[in-house]
């Protein structure tokens, strides 16, 4: 905890007594960023688990002003609005997330999911296909994108594309397990 406070309150770096090493400003900023991410996600996830969506939205909106990774906050806000079935607000915040960080895989997936839930299938397909082009993607995000594409193709009665998307999702599912 003392190291955490030292990192969060010091732009010069810090000396870690445990490893007997001096960490310069760049390393300290990286660690600070990771601590902020962890704390933000923990608080957000705790609120979501308790289904306190309004509190989660309020919490995230307050953090947007002083948090460097606003794309993550906008994506989380979008997810809150999806859970509330407020797709208009979800779309607004997810578009901001993707504009801020175009290769944000979970942001793109959530945006595609929102279009899907709004039955705007052509837009969902466009976003999800774009998401599949992201390099070094989390396999779980990749899997969910293929699953959602398969659902859209099934709804649109496009058997060939459905089968292709389903087969791709099955291959990735084996990797994720």
HELIX and SHEET records of a PDB file:
HELIX    1   1 UNK A    2  UNK A    9  1                                   8    
HELIX    2   2 UNK A   25  UNK A   49  1                                  25    
HELIX    3   3 UNK A   53  UNK A   64  1                                  12    
HELIX    4   4 UNK A   70  UNK A   83  1                                  14    
HELIX    5   5 UNK A   87  UNK A  100  1                                  14    
HELIX    6   6 UNK A  105  UNK A  117  1                                  13    
HELIX    7   7 UNK A  121  UNK A  132  1                                  12    
HELIX    8   8 UNK A  139  UNK A  155  1                                  17    
HELIX    9   9 UNK A  159  UNK A  176  1                                  18    
SHEET    1   A 2 UNK A  14  UNK A  16  0                                        
SHEET    2   A 2 UNK A  21  UNK A  23 -1                                        
END                                                                             
